[in-house]
Amino acid sequence: MPELRNVLCPVDFSPWSDGAMRYAAWLCKQVGAQLTLLHVFETPAYASLPDGQNSVAMASIDESVRRLSQQLQRDLDAAIVQLDAGRPIRTRLLDGLPYRAIIDAAQEFGVDLIVMGTQGRTGLSRLLLGSVAERVVRLSGCPVLTVPAAASAR
């Protein structure tokens, strides 16, 4: 059985990811692994505006994204306060398509396990909204432990 040294936990600040984050911290404390919390956000696509307005709009969007990323980093730092993983917890903030960024980060960071929450959507809502967790499970090069919504409520 491979040794768990490095665990990645994607967070989106939902109750489901909060439960997964607590589970990941507990697991890391038990086995002495390093925990990395990752938040992925998608920068909005730039729209094309009439001549002369693009640079102003782009500057405004860039400033908004900068402020958002600073707030997200503060949120990640605040989340660490509630966790006891036995070791310092790392945080990473990435821009991109969530499932792809999670998979790429796991490979880049040499992750042994991904722990992530799942809402447990079924039927039409899952079909329309898709599932980040499902895509990560299917495409990840390492094991993925999903913490269902029901377990997050405990």
N, C-alpha and C positions, 0 to 999 in steps of 0.2 A: 504494500500500500504506500503510495507516495506521501511524503511529508508535507504538511501545510505550513508554508513559510510566509506566503503573501496572499492576502485576501482583498478582493475589490468589491466594494458595495456601492452601486449606483444609487443616488438619492434624487428625489424630485420634490421633497418636502411635503409629500402626501402622507396620510396615516399609514398607508401600505409600505411606503419606503421607510418610514420611521420604525415600524415593527421589524423590517429586515435589517435596518441599521443596528438596532439593539441586539438582534440575534447574531449578527456578524461580530459585534463587539464581544459578546459573551463567548462565541466560538473562538475568537482570536485569543482571548484571555485563557481559555482552557488549554490551547495547544501552543501558546507563545508565538503566534503569527503576527505579522505586520498587517494593519488594516489601513486601507486607502479608501476614503470616501470620494466619490466622483459625481459631479453634477454636469450634465450636458445641456446646453441651451442652443436653440437654433436662432441664428441671426435672421431677422426678416429679410426677404428678398428686396433688393432696391428696385423701386418702380421708376419708370422713365417719365419725367415731367416735361412740360414745355421748356424750350430753350431758356437758359439763364436761371431756372429754378432748381436744376439738378444739384448743383454744388451746395446750395443752401440746405436743401432737403437731406442730402447725404451727410452733411456736417451735423445736422440735427439728429439723424438716425445714429451716426457714430457716437455722438455724445450720450444718447439714450442707452446704447448698448454698453458703453463704458460704465455709466452709472449702475445699470442693471448688473453687470459683472461684479462690480464692487459690492453691491448689496448681496448678491449670491454668495460671494466669498465670506462676508460677515455672517450670513445665515449658516454656512458650513462650519465656520469657526464656533458659532453658538451651539450648533448641534453636538460638537465634540464635548462640550461641558457636561452634557447629560450621560455620556458614555464612560465606561470603565473597561478599556480593552487590555489593560495590563502593560501597555507600551504606548508611546506617543502615536497619535493617529495622524496620518497624512491626508491632505485634501488636494484635489485637482478640480479645476474648472475648465471645461472644454466647450468649444463651439462646434456644432455639426449635427448631423442626423443621429439621434440618440443611440439606436441599436448599433450602428456602424462605429460610432465613437467609443462605445463601451467595449466592443470586440477589439478594436484597434488598441485601446488603452490597456486592455488585459494582456495583449501580446507584447506591447511596448514595455509594460511594467513587470513582465515575467510572473504573472498572476497564476497561482495554483488553483484558485476557486473564486467564482463570482457568486455573491449572495445578493439576491434582489427580490423585492416585493412584487406581488402580482395582485391585480384587482379581482381576478377571477371572472372577467366578463365572458359571456357566452352569446351564442346566436348572432343576431343582426348587429348588436353594438360592437362585438369583437370583429366581425367582418368589416364594418364601416370604419372603425377606429384603428384596427390592427392591434398588435400586441408587441411591445418592445421586448418584454420578457420572452415571448415565444420565439421571436427572431434571434435573440441572443442564445437561447437554448439550442436552436437549430444550427446556428452558424459559428458558435464559439469553439475555439480550439482547446478549451479547458472545461472542467465540470462546472455546472451552474446549479446552485441550490436556490430554488424559488420558495419564498415564504408567502403562503396564501393570505388573503385578506382576513380570513377567520383566525389564523394564528396571530396576526398582527394586533388583533383586538384584545388578546389575553394580557 
